[in-house]
Amino acid sequence: MPTRLTEIIDEFASAPRDVVLEMLLEYVDALPPLPPDMVGHDGMEQVPECQTAFFLRAEVKSDRRVEMWFDCPPEAPTTRAFAGILAEGLAGASADEVLAVPGDLYQRMGLAAAISPLRVRGGSAILGRLQRQVREQS
């Protein structure tokens, strides 16, 4: 797992429960804008487990680095923050590093105590679909 994602997990896991939601929302703006050819979600997969319209795409490059794109409306800050954590924590990651991320990532961060199980399930689905796309291209 990439060092930056490990640092993020550790920051959340060691934080007092009353600030975890605040910390999560700091990642809302971590999503870079989509490239012009994906603005209509062309080539992106929808994640139906999310309560809001959420789309993602992963591309494994020839050097085995993974590029990923996420799109989620601003009206869904928790879901955007999940994607922001992945975008920041996995920036420049290899396919093997992406695949090594534990499926219970959000529980390890202590988010299960701060947000609803439905939102944790959506965040876990985002990670699962991202990893599936990487696995299919590896």
N, C-alpha and C positions, 0 to 999 in steps of 0.2 A: 504494500500500500504506500502511496506517495507520502513523503514527510509532511507536506502541508496539510493533507487530509488528517493525518494522525494528530497533528497539532490542534486542528479544529476540534476533533473528537475529544481530545484531552481537555481543551478549554471548556467545552460544554460540560463534560463529565465532572469536572472539579468545581464548577460554578454553583453558587447557592441557587436553589430551586426558584426563588422569587425573581431572579434576573434572567433565567434561561429563555423565556419568551422574548424579552427585550433583545438578548443576544441574537436570537434567531432572526428577528426582523432587521438586524443590521446587514443581512445578506440579501435583502430584497433587491437592491440595486446592483448586485454582482453579476447579473446576466448581461452579456454583451448583446447588442442588437443583431438581429438576423441578417445574413447577407441578402442582397436584393433578390436572388433567385429562390429564396425560401420564404419570402414574405407571405405568400399565400399558402404556406405549409407544404409546398411541393417537395416530395421526397422525405417528408417527416412522418413519424408514427404518432398517432394519438394515444394517450394513456387514459383509457376509460375509467380506471379505478379512481382517478382524481375527480373531485367534485366539480371542478371547473375545466374548461377546455385547456388541455396541456398537450404540447407536441414536443417531440425530441428526435434527434438524429445523431448517430455516431458514425464516424468514418475512420477506419484503421488505415493509416498511410503506409507507404512502402517501408518506412523505417520503424514500423510497428507502434508509432505514436498515435494516439487517438485524438481526433478533433470531435468536439461535440457541440451541438446547438440545442437550445431549449427555448420554448416560447410559451408564455403564460400571461394572462392579462394582469394589469396592475391591481385589479380589484381582488386578487387572490394572493395576498402578501405571504401567507404561510407557505403555500405551494411554490411561489417564486423564490422564497428563501431556501427551501429544500434544494431547488435547482441551483441557486446561487452558491450554496455550500459545495455541491458537486462541481460546478464550473470552476470555482476557486481552488478547491482541494485536489481536483484531478487535472488542472491545467498542465499540459506537457507530459501527461502520464503515458506510459506504455500500455499496450493491450493487457499484458500480464498484470500490471498494477491495477488496472480498472477491474479485472476479473477477480483480484484478490480482496476487493472491498467486501467486508462481511455484510450479509443480507440484513442483519439486525443493527445496521449502522445508527439509525435514529434512536433506537432503544439504548444503545451504548452511550449515546450523547446525553441521555437523560430526558429526552423530549417526550417520552411516553407519559411522564408525570406532569408535563406542562401543557400538552395539547391533546385533542381528542384522538381516540384510537382510529377513527376514520381518516383523519389527516395523516397519522403515522402510516397507515396502510397505503395511502396515496403516495407518500414519499418513498416508501419501500418499493412500490410498483414502478416508480420512475427509475430507481436504481436497477431493479430487475430487468426492465426493458432495455435500459442502456447496456447492461452486461450481456443480454441476449444478442443484441445487435453486434456487439464486439465479438462475441463467441462465433457468431455466424460468419464473420469476415476473417476470422483467424485460421 
